[in-house]
Amino acid sequence: MLRRTVLVLTIASFCCGCKNEPPDTRALDERAIREADGATLKAAQANDVNGAVANYTDDADWLPPNAPMVHGKTAIRAGWAKLMGNPGFTIDWQINKLEVARSGDLAYTVYTYQMALDGATGKPITDQGKDMAVWKKQSDGAWKMVADTFNSDLAVKSQAKTPETKHKTVKHRPRKRRNT
């Protein structure tokens, strides 16, 4: 009986020590994200709105600078269409960092971008900045963005001048001390 108990405990300890960890697919996932991102960039450079938003989930959030958050692929498509509709629109970006979680279901990318478009006066406006996107692996194995935000490195120019204020000089008399 003692032998049997020792044997069962030994087998149980070996089985508990064996963990079936999923295989590390981070290198494959990183390659898939880079390919998906490259397709998005090519579409944006070709002014292909549908291609530019193809890698967003239906419930993704887009956080453009100096504007309200945009929720959902349909609204994101409208935002990209407005951006691409500007005369002289060009864009380029580069992934500077890509991290895939060990679990293989989430990743993030950090980018730098360069963008140009014609301003209201027809004069070209150039911008450069940074972007960060959160990617989630879908049930079919494809990677899609669930959140995307970008903002400029350039200083914001003041839109309105602050009115000068004139302060009246008021002389205050010192308080008299009371003897108590």
MDAnalysis code that builds the backbone (N, CA, C; Angstrom):
import MDAnalysis as mda
import numpy as np

u = mda.Universe.empty(540, n_residues=180, atom_resindex=np.repeat(np.arange(180), 3), trajectory=True)
u.add_TopologyAttr("name", ["N", "CA", "C"] * 180)
u.add_TopologyAttr("resid", np.arange(1, 181))
u.add_TopologyAttr("resname", ["MET", "LEU", "ARG", "ARG", "THR", "VAL", "LEU", "VAL", "LEU", "THR", "ILE", "ALA", "SER", "PHE", "CYS", "CYS", "GLY", "CYS", "LYS", "ASN", "GLU", "PRO", "PRO", "ASP", "THR", "ARG", "ALA", "LEU", "ASP", "GLU", "ARG", "ALA", "ILE", "ARG", "GLU", "ALA", "ASP", "GLY", "ALA", "THR", "LEU", "LYS", "ALA", "ALA", "GLN", "ALA", "ASN", "ASP", "VAL", "ASN", "GLY", "ALA", "VAL", "ALA", "ASN", "TYR", "THR", "ASP", "ASP", "ALA", "ASP", "TRP", "LEU", "PRO", "PRO", "ASN", "ALA", "PRO", "MET", "VAL", "HIS", "GLY", "LYS", "THR", "ALA", "ILE", "ARG", "ALA", "GLY", "TRP", "ALA", "LYS", "LEU", "MET", "GLY", "ASN", "PRO", "GLY", "PHE", "THR", "ILE", "ASP", "TRP", "GLN", "ILE", "ASN", "LYS", "LEU", "GLU", "VAL", "ALA", "ARG", "SER", "GLY", "ASP", "LEU", "ALA", "TYR", "THR", "VAL", "TYR", "THR", "TYR", "GLN", "MET", "ALA", "LEU", "ASP", "GLY", "ALA", "THR", "GLY", "LYS", "PRO", "ILE", "THR", "ASP", "GLN", "GLY", "LYS", "ASP", "MET", "ALA", "VAL", "TRP", "LYS", "LYS", "GLN", "SER", "ASP", "GLY", "ALA", "TRP", "LYS", "MET", "VAL", "ALA", "ASP", "THR", "PHE", "ASN", "SER", "ASP", "LEU", "ALA", "VAL", "LYS", "SER", "GLN", "ALA", "LYS", "THR", "PRO", "GLU", "THR", "LYS", "HIS", "LYS", "THR", "VAL", "LYS", "HIS", "ARG", "PRO", "ARG", "LYS", "ARG", "ARG", "ASN", "THR"])
u.atoms.positions = np.array([
    [0.819, -1.188, 0.000],
    [0.000, 0.000, 0.000],
    [0.869, 1.260, 0.000],
    [1.921, 1.226, 0.780],
    [2.821, 2.365, 0.851],
    [3.492, 2.596, -0.491],
    [3.897, 1.513, -1.149],
    [4.501, 1.644, -2.477],
    [3.539, 2.293, -3.457],
    [2.321, 1.849, -3.420],
    [1.309, 2.385, -4.327],
    [1.102, 3.876, -4.077],
    [1.019, 4.307, -2.837],
    [0.839, 5.707, -2.481],
    [2.015, 6.538, -2.954],
    [3.244, 6.046, -2.739],
    [4.441, 6.755, -3.181],
    [4.441, 6.865, -4.701],
    [4.087, 5.796, -5.380],
    [4.042, 5.807, -6.844],
    [3.010, 6.800, -7.354],
    [1.836, 6.837, -6.776],
    [0.784, 7.777, -7.182],
    [1.228, 9.209, -6.930],
    [1.832, 9.456, -5.771],
    [2.298, 10.805, -5.463],
    [3.425, 11.234, -6.398],
    [4.303, 10.336, -6.743],
    [5.394, 10.644, -7.667],
    [4.848, 10.979, -9.044],
    [3.948, 10.194, -9.541],
    [3.343, 10.441, -10.858],
    [2.570, 11.760, -10.830],
    [1.840, 12.008, -9.749],
    [1.072, 13.248, -9.638],
    [1.995, 14.460, -9.628],
    [3.133, 14.357, -8.943],
    [4.042, 15.508, -8.904],
    [4.642, 15.776, -10.272],
    [4.931, 14.730, -11.028],
    [5.437, 14.931, -12.390],
    [4.384, 15.569, -13.286],
    [3.150, 15.130, -13.145],
    [2.079, 15.673, -13.984],
    [1.779, 17.123, -13.636],
    [1.830, 17.474, -12.357],
    [1.575, 18.856, -11.959],
    [2.687, 19.778, -12.435],
    [3.894, 19.241, -12.522],
    [5.020, 20.042, -12.987],
    [4.985, 20.269, -14.486],
    [4.244, 19.451, -15.195],
    [4.162, 19.599, -16.657],
    [3.062, 20.598, -16.990],
    [3.443, 21.696, -17.573],
    [2.444, 22.681, -17.980],
    [2.427, 22.718, -19.501],
    [1.264, 22.705, -20.045],
    [1.122, 22.774, -21.490],
    [1.031, 24.232, -21.900],
    [2.183, 24.905, -21.953],
    [2.206, 26.295, -22.384],
    [2.015, 26.344, -23.883],
    [1.269, 27.333, -24.349],
    [1.106, 27.460, -25.797],
    [2.460, 27.788, -26.425],
    [2.637, 27.406, -27.662],
    [3.914, 27.700, -28.323],
    [4.123, 29.209, -28.453],
    [5.369, 29.635, -28.425],
    [5.720, 31.044, -28.556],
    [5.624, 31.428, -30.034],
    [4.591, 32.173, -30.363],
    [4.357, 32.568, -31.766],
    [4.674, 34.040, -32.003],
    [5.382, 34.678, -31.073],
    [5.611, 36.121, -31.165],
    [6.322, 36.537, -32.448],
    [7.278, 35.771, -32.911],
    [7.986, 36.145, -34.149],
    [7.034, 36.108, -35.342],
    [6.193, 35.085, -35.415],
    [5.200, 35.004, -36.497],
    [4.163, 36.122, -36.374],
    [3.741, 36.394, -35.144],
    [2.759, 37.453, -34.910],
    [3.333, 38.817, -35.300],
    [4.590, 39.061, -34.947],
    [5.220, 40.327, -35.302],
    [5.267, 40.482, -36.824],
    [5.631, 39.422, -37.507],
    [5.668, 39.480, -38.976],
    [4.273, 39.765, -39.551],
    [3.240, 39.132, -38.995],
    [1.864, 39.345, -39.468],
    [1.424, 40.797, -39.242],
    [1.778, 41.359, -38.090],
    [1.416, 42.745, -37.793],
    [2.147, 43.689, -38.740],
    [3.425, 43.452, -38.966],
    [4.186, 44.298, -39.900],
    [3.599, 44.238, -41.307],
    [3.170, 43.058, -41.741],
    [2.548, 42.932, -43.064],
    [1.216, 43.674, -43.118],
    [0.394, 43.520, -42.083],
    [-0.896, 44.217, -42.025],
    [-0.679, 45.722, -42.006],
    [0.286, 46.180, -41.214],
    [0.587, 47.602, -41.141],
    [1.102, 48.119, -42.478],
    [1.947, 47.352, -43.146],
    [2.462, 47.748, -44.466],
    [1.343, 47.906, -45.481],
    [0.359, 47.013, -45.426],
    [-0.798, 47.122, -46.329],
    [-1.605, 48.380, -46.021],
    [-1.735, 48.713, -44.727],
    [-2.450, 49.928, -44.333],
    [-1.722, 51.165, -44.846],
    [-0.403, 51.194, -44.706],
    [0.382, 52.331, -45.183],
    [0.253, 52.500, -46.698],
    [0.368, 51.412, -47.444],
    [0.243, 51.495, -48.916],
    [-1.129, 52.023, -49.311],
    [-2.159, 51.570, -48.609],
    [-3.519, 52.036, -48.911],
    [-3.645, 53.532, -48.608],
    [-3.117, 53.964, -47.471],
    [-3.192, 55.388, -47.109],
    [-2.435, 56.234, -48.125],
    [-1.287, 55.761, -48.580],
    [-0.503, 56.506, -49.563],
    [-1.198, 56.556, -50.927],
    [-2.054, 55.582, -51.189],
    [-2.809, 55.549, -52.451],
    [-4.184, 56.200, -52.311],
    [-4.458, 56.840, -51.162],
    [-5.761, 57.449, -50.872],
    [-6.906, 56.443, -50.962],
    [-6.632, 55.208, -50.579],
    [-7.626, 54.131, -50.543],
    [-8.178, 54.047, -49.119],
    [-9.299, 54.708, -48.891],
    [-9.872, 54.787, -47.549],
    [-10.217, 53.403, -47.010],
    [-10.877, 52.579, -47.820],
    [-11.276, 51.249, -47.346],
    [-10.064, 50.407, -46.967],
    [-9.003, 50.490, -47.756],
    [-7.783, 49.762, -47.432],
    [-7.115, 50.305, -46.175],
    [-7.198, 51.611, -45.979],
    [-6.573, 52.230, -44.803],
    [-7.262, 51.827, -43.506],
    [-8.541, 51.506, -43.565],
    [-9.261, 51.126, -42.348],
    [-9.521, 49.623, -42.256],
    [-9.024, 48.869, -43.208],
    [-9.263, 47.418, -43.223],
    [-8.731, 46.721, -41.973],
    [-7.694, 47.249, -41.361],
    [-7.090, 46.591, -40.205],
    [-7.560, 47.149, -38.873],
    [-8.723, 47.798, -38.860],
    [-9.356, 48.214, -37.606],
    [-10.484, 47.231, -37.301],
    [-10.704, 46.946, -36.016],
    [-11.864, 46.144, -35.647],
    [-13.113, 47.010, -35.797],
    [-14.264, 46.374, -35.840],
    [-15.523, 47.122, -35.992],
    [-15.770, 48.074, -34.827],
    [-15.240, 47.739, -33.643],
    [-15.467, 48.579, -32.462],
    [-14.203, 49.326, -32.023],
    [-13.282, 49.555, -32.942],
    [-12.017, 50.233, -32.617],
    [-12.245, 51.695, -32.237],
    [-11.249, 52.255, -31.560],
    [-11.243, 53.677, -31.218],
    [-10.058, 54.342, -31.904],
    [-10.315, 55.522, -32.478],
    [-9.292, 56.321, -33.164],
    [-9.232, 57.639, -32.419],
    [-8.036, 58.038, -32.002],
    [-7.868, 59.234, -31.193],
    [-7.003, 60.237, -31.941],
    [-7.606, 61.000, -32.875],
    [-6.832, 61.991, -33.624],
    [-6.524, 63.204, -32.741],
    [-5.483, 63.951, -33.093],
    [-5.124, 65.106, -32.277],
    [-6.132, 66.241, -32.395],
    [-6.329, 66.969, -31.318],
    [-7.180, 68.163, -31.300],
    [-8.587, 67.906, -31.819],
    [-9.104, 66.721, -31.537],
    [-10.444, 66.346, -31.991],
    [-11.010, 65.307, -31.020],
    [-12.313, 65.140, -31.011],
    [-12.913, 64.125, -30.145],
    [-12.507, 62.707, -30.583],
    [-12.611, 61.779, -29.646],
    [-12.350, 60.382, -29.941],
    [-13.390, 59.887, -30.953],
    [-12.954, 59.032, -31.867],
    [-13.830, 58.464, -32.887],
    [-13.995, 56.980, -32.558],
    [-15.243, 56.514, -32.485],
    [-15.504, 55.120, -32.122],
    [-16.187, 54.387, -33.264],
    [-15.653, 53.234, -33.597],
    [-16.253, 52.360, -34.592],
    [-15.649, 52.553, -35.976],
    [-15.578, 51.450, -36.701],
    [-14.929, 51.440, -38.015],
    [-15.593, 52.399, -39.008],
    [-16.901, 52.531, -38.957],
    [-17.594, 53.440, -39.873],
    [-17.173, 54.885, -39.628],
    [-17.112, 55.285, -38.369],
    [-16.695, 56.651, -38.029],
    [-15.206, 56.855, -38.329],
    [-14.400, 55.828, -38.104],
    [-12.971, 55.917, -38.420],
    [-12.783, 56.083, -39.921],
    [-13.578, 55.367, -40.706],
    [-13.523, 55.498, -42.177],
    [-13.830, 56.947, -42.580],
    [-14.827, 57.546, -41.961],
    [-15.178, 58.943, -42.266],
    [-14.028, 59.882, -41.906],
    [-13.354, 59.628, -40.772],
    [-12.213, 60.449, -40.369],
    [-11.052, 60.330, -41.343],
    [-10.740, 59.113, -41.759],
    [-9.676, 58.913, -42.749],
    [-10.048, 59.550, -44.079],
    [-11.316, 59.437, -44.476],
    [-11.757, 60.032, -45.748],
    [-11.579, 61.543, -45.715],
    [-11.904, 62.154, -44.592],
    [-11.736, 63.602, -44.457],
    [-10.260, 63.980, -44.528],
    [-9.426, 63.226, -43.833],
    [-7.984, 63.490, -43.844],
    [-7.409, 63.321, -45.250],
    [-7.738, 62.230, -45.903],
    [-7.220, 61.957, -47.250],
    [-7.812, 62.891, -48.301],
    [-8.955, 63.466, -48.015],
    [-9.610, 64.375, -48.954],
    [-8.948, 65.733, -49.053],
    [-8.020, 66.020, -48.162],
    [-7.303, 67.294, -48.222],
    [-6.386, 67.317, -49.440],
    [-6.415, 68.399, -50.219],
    [-5.490, 68.499, -51.360],
    [-4.040, 68.411, -50.876],
    [-3.230, 67.755, -51.651],
    [-1.816, 67.639, -51.333],
    [-1.499, 66.640, -50.235],
    [-2.470, 65.811, -49.840],
    [-2.267, 64.857, -48.749],
    [-1.215, 63.816, -49.113],
    [-0.209, 63.684, -48.267],
    [0.763, 62.590, -48.346],
    [1.050, 62.134, -46.922],
    [1.408, 60.867, -46.779],
    [1.703, 60.340, -45.446],
    [2.727, 59.224, -45.549],
    [3.516, 59.107, -44.517],
    [4.464, 58.009, -44.381],
    [4.635, 57.754, -42.891],
    [4.862, 56.515, -42.515],
    [5.152, 56.212, -41.124],
    [6.076, 55.015, -41.043],
    [6.723, 54.888, -39.883],
    [7.653, 53.806, -39.628],
    [7.388, 53.245, -38.240],
    [7.410, 51.921, -38.142],
    [7.303, 51.293, -36.825],
    [8.663, 51.416, -36.142],
    [8.658, 51.997, -34.939],
    [9.882, 52.107, -34.150],
    [9.976, 51.012, -33.094],
    [8.818, 50.519, -32.674],
    [8.787, 49.477, -31.653],
    [7.530, 48.648, -31.848],
    [7.686, 47.340, -31.729],
    [6.544, 46.430, -31.816],
    [6.743, 45.365, -30.746],
    [5.803, 45.258, -29.846],
    [5.865, 44.266, -28.770],
    [4.612, 43.407, -28.829],
    [4.797, 42.097, -28.856],
    [3.689, 41.149, -28.825],
    [3.709, 40.489, -27.455],
    [2.552, 40.417, -26.819],
    [2.451, 39.776, -25.505],
    [2.788, 38.292, -25.621],
    [3.368, 37.734, -24.574],
    [3.719, 36.307, -24.558],
    [2.481, 35.450, -24.784],
    [1.336, 35.951, -24.347],
    [0.087, 35.222, -24.532],
    [-0.307, 35.122, -26.004],
    [0.258, 36.026, -26.840],
    [-0.002, 35.971, -28.277],
    [-1.330, 36.545, -28.708],
    [-2.013, 37.291, -27.838],
    [-3.318, 37.825, -28.225],
    [-3.359, 39.347, -28.328],
    [-2.370, 40.044, -27.749],
    [-2.318, 41.502, -27.807],
    [-0.906, 41.956, -28.186],
    [-0.856, 43.112, -28.830],
    [0.431, 43.703, -29.195],
    [0.253, 45.211, -29.267],
    [1.368, 45.933, -29.245],
    [1.306, 47.369, -29.480],
    [2.451, 47.773, -30.387],
    [2.218, 48.848, -31.127],
    [3.234, 49.410, -32.011],
    [3.393, 50.885, -31.683],
    [4.626, 51.361, -31.764],
    [4.938, 52.774, -31.601],
    [5.578, 53.224, -32.900],
    [5.106, 54.320, -33.441],
    [5.518, 54.801, -34.754],
    [6.033, 56.237, -34.689],
    [6.686, 56.633, -35.785],
    [6.858, 58.045, -36.107],
    [6.207, 58.234, -37.469],
    [5.671, 59.433, -37.709],
    [5.022, 59.696, -38.997],
    [5.444, 61.043, -39.544],
    [5.248, 61.196, -40.850],
    [5.416, 62.456, -41.558],
    [4.195, 62.598, -42.452],
    [3.615, 63.792, -42.454],
    [2.388, 64.022, -43.222],
    [2.434, 65.425, -43.806],
    [1.822, 65.597, -44.959],
    [1.717, 66.923, -45.575],
    [0.346, 67.039, -46.228],
    [-0.125, 68.267, -46.318],
    [-1.361, 68.582, -47.029],
    [-1.357, 70.075, -47.308],
    [-2.222, 70.494, -48.204],
    [-2.319, 71.915, -48.524],
    [-3.253, 72.589, -47.523],
    [-2.817, 73.714, -46.986],
    [-3.632, 74.470, -46.045],
    [-4.740, 75.228, -46.757],
    [-5.510, 75.990, -46.010],
    [-6.649, 76.744, -46.555],
    [-6.210, 77.750, -47.615],
    [-4.994, 78.254, -47.497],
    [-4.497, 79.234, -48.464],
    [-3.801, 78.568, -49.648],
    [-3.729, 77.227, -49.625],
    [-3.038, 76.503, -50.686],
    [-1.571, 76.276, -50.382],
    [-1.097, 76.871, -49.310],
    [0.296, 76.703, -48.912],
    [0.454, 75.336, -48.233],
    [1.493, 74.560, -48.603],
    [1.681, 73.238, -47.993],
    [1.934, 73.322, -46.490],
    [1.334, 72.400, -45.780],
    [1.532, 72.259, -44.339],
    [2.183, 70.898, -44.124],
    [3.271, 70.875, -43.406],
    [3.920, 69.596, -43.098],
    [3.830, 69.342, -41.603],
    [3.753, 68.082, -41.260],
    [3.642, 67.684, -39.865],
    [4.476, 66.429, -39.659],
    [4.944, 66.273, -38.455],
    [5.626, 65.047, -38.057],
    [5.236, 64.769, -36.627],
    [5.184, 63.501, -36.286],
    [4.778, 63.173, -34.931],
    [4.940, 61.710, -34.625],
    [4.150, 61.265, -33.650],
    [4.222, 59.884, -33.209],
    [2.829, 59.294, -33.116],
    [2.796, 57.975, -33.108],
    [1.545, 57.225, -33.129],
    [1.736, 55.992, -32.259],
    [0.666, 55.542, -31.670],
    [0.692, 54.278, -30.942],
    [-0.598, 53.535, -31.226],
    [-0.474, 52.257, -31.559],
    [-1.650, 51.440, -31.850],
    [-1.626, 50.178, -30.993],
    [-2.802, 49.735, -30.593],
    [-2.967, 48.479, -29.869],
    [-3.619, 47.498, -30.833],
    [-2.996, 46.347, -30.990],
    [-3.459, 45.302, -31.908],
    [-3.978, 44.115, -31.108],
    [-5.021, 43.473, -31.642],
    [-5.590, 42.290, -30.988],
    [-5.752, 41.186, -32.027],
    [-5.326, 39.982, -31.638],
    [-5.473, 38.842, -32.549],
    [-6.936, 38.427, -32.589],
    [-7.452, 38.277, -33.781],
    [-8.851, 37.915, -33.969],
    [-9.009, 36.391, -33.956],
    [-10.241, 35.923, -33.879],
    [-10.502, 34.480, -33.809],
    [-9.998, 33.743, -35.055],
    [-9.898, 34.458, -36.194],
    [-9.386, 33.829, -37.416],
    [-7.860, 33.915, -37.519],
    [-7.202, 34.463, -36.495],
    [-5.745, 34.573, -36.485],
    [-5.214, 35.881, -37.041],
    [-6.079, 36.701, -37.653],
    [-5.652, 37.994, -38.201],
    [-5.461, 38.992, -37.060],
    [-4.564, 39.954, -37.265],
    [-4.324, 41.010, -36.296],
    [-5.035, 42.280, -36.743],
    [-5.786, 42.893, -35.833],
    [-6.520, 44.130, -36.122],
    [-6.265, 45.146, -35.009],
    [-6.333, 46.420, -35.377],
    [-6.167, 47.483, -34.384],
    [-7.470, 47.706, -33.616],
    [-7.345, 47.807, -32.299],
    [-8.499, 48.116, -31.455],
    [-8.428, 49.551, -30.944],
    [-7.237, 50.154, -31.021],
    [-7.064, 51.548, -30.622],
    [-5.876, 52.124, -31.386],
    [-6.015, 53.373, -31.802],
    [-4.970, 54.045, -32.581],
    [-4.997, 55.528, -32.228],
    [-3.863, 56.064, -31.835],
    [-3.786, 57.478, -31.492],
    [-2.526, 58.082, -32.073],
    [-2.605, 59.336, -32.465],
    [-1.419, 60.015, -32.978],
    [-1.458, 61.480, -32.589],
    [-0.266, 62.080, -32.511],
    [-0.190, 63.512, -32.239],
    [1.128, 64.066, -32.758],
    [1.111, 65.349, -33.001],
    [2.212, 66.055, -33.634],
    [3.356, 66.326, -32.666],
    [4.555, 66.381, -33.221],
    [5.718, 66.831, -32.453],
    [5.860, 68.348, -32.524],
    [5.126, 68.985, -33.440],
    [5.267, 70.416, -33.653],
    [4.451, 71.191, -32.624],
    [4.957, 72.335, -32.241],
    [4.257, 73.181, -31.273],
    [2.970, 73.714, -31.883],
    [1.949, 73.819, -31.074],
    [0.671, 74.371, -31.516],
    [0.819, 75.886, -31.585],
    [0.419, 76.455, -32.716],
    [0.447, 77.915, -32.852],
    [-0.798, 78.480, -32.208],
    [-0.623, 79.562, -31.495],
    [-1.745, 80.192, -30.813],
    [-2.748, 80.710, -31.830],
    [-4.004, 80.378, -31.648],
    [-5.071, 80.794, -32.550],
    [-5.529, 82.222, -32.270],
    [-5.566, 82.564, -31.020],
    [-6.075, 83.892, -30.660],
    [-5.087, 84.570, -29.728],
    [-4.988, 85.861, -29.870],
    [-4.110, 86.615, -28.988],
    [-4.882, 86.960, -27.718],
    [-4.176, 86.921, -26.625],
    [-4.812, 87.251, -25.359],
    [-4.898, 88.756, -25.214],
    [-6.056, 89.255, -24.874],
    [-6.169, 90.710, -24.718],
    [-5.342, 91.181, -23.530],
    [-4.752, 92.322, -23.712],
    [-3.982, 92.889, -22.607],
    [-4.961, 93.440, -21.583],
    [-4.633, 93.254, -20.341],
    [-5.502, 93.769, -19.289],
    [-4.765, 94.874, -18.553],
    [-5.518, 95.868, -18.169],
    [-4.948, 96.967, -17.397],
    [-5.400, 96.791, -15.962],
    [-4.440, 96.832, -15.115],
    [-4.742, 96.701, -13.697],
    [-4.709, 98.075, -13.058],
    [-5.710, 98.361, -12.270],
    [-5.715, 99.607, -11.512],
    [-4.854, 99.409, -10.288],
    [-4.079, 100.404, -10.015],
    [-3.257, 100.339, -8.825],
    [-4.062, 100.895, -7.671],
    [-4.215, 100.110, -6.676],
    [-4.968, 100.512, -5.496],
    [-3.993, 100.559, -4.334],
    [-3.958, 101.697, -3.684],
    [-3.096, 101.821, -2.520],
    [-3.891, 101.419, -1.295],
    [-3.291, 100.589, -0.539],
    [-3.924, 100.164, 0.696],
    [-3.236, 100.846, 1.861],
    [-4.041, 101.286, 2.796],
    [-3.494, 101.901, 3.997],
    [-3.169, 100.805, 4.994],
    [-2.061, 100.981, 5.670],
    [-1.768, 99.970, 6.688],
    [-2.810, 100.012, 7.794],
    [-3.102, 98.908, 8.335],
    [-4.082, 98.805, 9.429],
    [-3.464, 99.346, 10.699],
    [-4.306, 99.983, 11.456],
    [-3.853, 100.468, 12.750],
    [-3.897, 99.301, 13.719],
    [-2.878, 99.270, 14.526],
    [-2.843, 98.222, 15.539],
    [-3.644, 98.668, 16.737],
    [-4.380, 97.796, 17.231],
    [-5.174, 98.085, 18.444],
    [-4.436, 97.540, 19.653],
    [-4.449, 98.323, 20.645],
    [-3.883, 97.843, 21.912],
    [-4.994, 97.148, 22.685],
    [-4.714, 95.976, 23.098],
    [-5.731, 95.254, 23.864],
    [-5.351, 95.057, 25.286],
])
